[in-house]
Amino acid sequence: MFTTLIGAVQIADIIVFVVLGLGLIGGLIGGLAKAFKGLFASLAIILISLLIVGVTVVPISSTSIGQSLSGTFEGKAEGWGDAFSSPVYIMMSGDGQPVKDGYCVDVGGERIQLENAAGSGALAKIRGKMALELAKKYVTEENEGKVILAKYAASELTKIIFDVVLFVVYCVALGVVFFLLRKLFSHLFGRDSEFGDDSIGLKVLNRTLGAVVAAGFALLALLLIFAIIKLAAPDGSKVAQFFENAKVAGVLYTKNPMSKIFTKLF
């Protein structure tokens, strides 16, 4: 019966239960103070920081500092060749249908593929790829011939810089907060507590809260890892199906709020 029960549980679900169990046991053993230290706590800091970045990056990058930086980047991007300084058009096939990933610009009366119009030099190919990705995102049949990619390149570069800077700031800030919480809870539940180290009720409370917090951090760690996997694994791939077909892991994978944040960030 036990073998049948185990066989009915998806491997992905077992992974989830193991990770949550490790967090729970670690919290029970270490108590509340130690729950704010270690791998799960570090991953929780990363995830919380990314969540805050996803909420704050747009309003912060829209400030005068962000607009000034974007304007500087736009001026530089205009010198990256016609791919960034000329209106972009969608390439059409012989039957009048849009060519997949086909975009071009007018150069001296001749239409040149976008990737080949990103200037010269060692960075030309990288800029060409960047121009193509921007065209996919911003150029449509309704606005073709009106979009200049320098503006969008500047906006994306500005956002990336703010993403990185804010992420580092939030990670450091949360790291300090977690450190202070460890010190606080170590004082409250440690030997120097006014209630004494021998208080049974205090020990139970310490370990119970530690288990809850550590299991919560383990769950956040799973959400972060699942979001990374979902970002990297194409829809319909074996990796995606592996998680989607599971019951518990499937919910965490398909309805992961972190995946939406990743989409905004990347």
Stockholm file with secondary structure:
# STOCKHOLM 1.0

chainA/1-266         MFTTLIGAVQIADIIVFVVLGLGLIGGLIGGLAKAFKGLFASLAIILISLLIVGVTVVPISSTSIGQSLSGTFEGKAEGWGDAFSSPVYIMMSGDGQPVKDGYCVDVGGERIQLENAAGSGALAKIRGKMALELAKKYVTEENEGKVILAKYAASELTKIIFDVVLFVVYCVALGVVFFLLRKLFSHLFGRDSEFGDDSIGLKVLNRTLGAVVAAGFALLALLLIFAIIKLAAPDGSKVAQFFENAKVAGVLYTKNPMSKIFTKLF
#=GR chainA/1-266 SS CHHHHHHHSCHHHHHHHHHHHHHHHHHHHHHHHHHTSSHHHHHHHHHHHHHHHHHHHHHHHTSHHHHHHHHHHHHHHTTSCHHHHSCEEEEECTTSCEEEEEEEEEETTEEEEGGGGSCSSTTHHHHHHHHHHHHHHHCCTTTTTTCCHHHHHHHHHHHHHHHHHHHHHHHHHHHHHHHHHHHHHHHHHSTTSTTCTTCHHHHHHHHHHHHHHHHHHHHHHHHHHHHHHHHHSCTTSHHHHHHHTSSHHHHHHHTCHHHHHHHHHC
#=GC SS_cons         CHHHHHHHSCHHHHHHHHHHHHHHHHHHHHHHHHHTSSHHHHHHHHHHHHHHHHHHHHHHHTSHHHHHHHHHHHHHHTTSCHHHHSCEEEEECTTSCEEEEEEEEEETTEEEEGGGGSCSSTTHHHHHHHHHHHHHHHCCTTTTTTCCHHHHHHHHHHHHHHHHHHHHHHHHHHHHHHHHHHHHHHHHHSTTSTTCTTCHHHHHHHHHHHHHHHHHHHHHHHHHHHHHHHHHSCTTSHHHHHHHTSSHHHHHHHTCHHHHHHHHHC
//
